[in-house]
Amino acid sequence: MPRIERDRELTKRRTRKVKILKLIAKYVVATGTDKEEIASKVRRISPFYELDKRVAELSEAGKLPRIGRPVAQKSAKK
């Protein structure tokens, strides 16, 4: 049975969220031009995403993702 369009949209959103979290983890430890490359990748995935603002929010909350630590992803199936 084919998937409904809304299910595809939700799957894309979840995938995008995981990708951005991984890129944030890399951005935090990166320096110089690496940060610019990572920021351009984030803008390509989500054009209006404010990376510096989000990193500041996560660091204040103490929830910065770390490289090597798997990103918690909830299963869509129940």
N, C-alpha and C positions, 0 to 999 in steps of 0.2 A: 504494500500500500504506500503510495507516495506521501511525502511529508507535506504538511500544510505550510503555506508561505510564512506564517507567523512563527512556526517552529524553526524555520531556516533563519529568520531574523534573530531570534533569541540565541540560536547556536552561534551565529556570527558575533553577536554582542559578547557572549561569554568567551569566545576565542580571542576577541580583541582585548578584553579585559586581562586575560592571562598574559598575552603578548606584551601589553603595556606594563604590567607588573614586572615582568622579566627585564624589560628595557629600563625601567626605573632602577632596578637593582644594579644593572650594569652602569647606569648613569651616575649613581652615587659614588662608585669607586673609580670612575673614569676621570681622565684629566685632559685639558686642552682640546685638541681637535677631535678626540674620541667623543667628548661630550657633544660637540656639534653634530657629529655623524649620528649619534643616538637620538638627539633631538630631531634631526631631519627624518629619521625613521618613524618616530612617534607622530610627527606632523603628517607623514604620509598615511599612517594608519588612521589617525583622528586629527583632522586639520585644526580644530579649535581647542585642543588639549593644551593646558598651560602647565608644562612640565616643571618649571621651577617652583611655581605656586604649589603644585601637588606634592613635590618633594619636601617643601617646607612644612606643609600640613602633616605629612606622614612622620617627619622627624619630630615635630612637636608632640605628636601622639605616641611616639615610640614604636611605630609600626612599619618602619622601613623594611622592605623585603631584602634578604641577603642572597648573594649568589651562592649556589650550592644547596640552598634549602628549598625543597620543593614547594611550589606555590599551591596552597590549599584550593582544591577545585571540587565543588560539590557535583555529585552525579546527577544528571538530568533525569535519569530513569529511577522509578520508585518501585 
